[in-house]
Amino acid sequence: MSEIPLAAFDEKNTHRLIAQAYADEPAVAPLADDAAEIAILTALEARTSGRLMAERGELDEVTPGELLTPDFGYGHSFVNAALVYTRAGGNRFNGEGRGAWYAGLEIETSLAEIAFHLDREIRNAGGTDNRSRYVQLIAHVEGWMADLHREPGHPCLDPDPAKGYPEGQKVAREVRARGGHGIAYPSVRRAGGNCVAVFSTVAFRKVTRGGGYLLEWKDGKGPEIREG
């Protein structure tokens, strides 16, 4: 398949959803009873934290120089975390060694994407009821992106993760090798929706916090989505 051209991309309001627990408090806080325990758990967590390992140059595919510093302002740690924390097998446009910042150009698209993946996890675990709260991060992203909107039938957009993800990871490696900052693509989970996967921290101009959302499943049905 032919090389996907890079195009200028500038969107002031891209929408990413993260679990509220990670937006409001240290990740270890729910495991501790007081500040002293938080300090101990934080020190232990630092030994295997992908973000801190990247800062120390201990990751193969993310270098310390790529990470945003506190000078960037709010959201720098969220951007860094997106690069260094991955799931087994990777996602549509990233492998296990390096992550990406996935966002929707519309909040409805982000909700549809997160709802699909969470629903799959719940069903795979045999669950029927679930309540999950998410916080919106709004990022201004500007850079050079491979644009898949003109290739809606590209194999990397296959809705089956077993088929689409390996193809997407190939595309991502090729785009990064050409110096691209990410991939703009039509949403696989919401008709008419648009997404972006950002590979490089240099594409971020600003990150702000938006509103919260509750996704709820009852008796195997859902999710019902409410703001707040």
C-alpha positions, 0 to 999 in steps of 0.5 A: 500500500502506498505511503500516506502523505503527511499534512499540517494539523492544528486542532485547538480542542482535542478531547482525551478521557482519563480515569478520574482516579489518575486525574485527582490524586496520586495513583497510590493514594487509594491504597494508603491510609495516611501521608506516610504510607503514600510516601512509602508506596510512591517510592516503591512505585517509582522503581517500576514507573514507566514515566520515571524509568523514561526520565532515567533513560531506562526505556528502549523506545522513549528517551528522556529528551522527549518528555515534557518538563513542568515548564510546559504547564498543566498536563505535562505528566499526562502527555508523558504517561501516554507515551510510556504506559502501554497495554499488552499487545499495544493499541491501534497505532502503538506497540508495547514499547511506546504509547501514544496520546489518543484523542477525539476531535469531538467529545462524543467521539472520545466517549464512544471510543472509551465506552467500546473498550471499557464494555469489552473489558467488562464483558471479557471479565464476566461482569454486568454492572460497572460505574466508571468516572472519567475526566476530559483533557483538552489539548491543542495539538499542532504538527505533521500528521498522516491523514487516513480520512482519504483511505477509510478502507485502510486495513489499519482501520479494521474494527477487529483489533486482531486485524486492525492493530497489527496493521496500524502499528506498521503504519505508525512505525513508518510515519514516525520514521518519516518524522511525522508527529502522529496520525489523524483518522476517522473513528472506528467506533463512532460514524462521522467521528474523528480521532488523532493519535499523537506520537511526539510531545513536540506537537503539544501546545497546551493542555487544560482540564475539562468536565467529568463523565460517568459511564454506568452499566446495569444488568449487562446493559449500557453504558448510560453516560452522564456529565458531572 
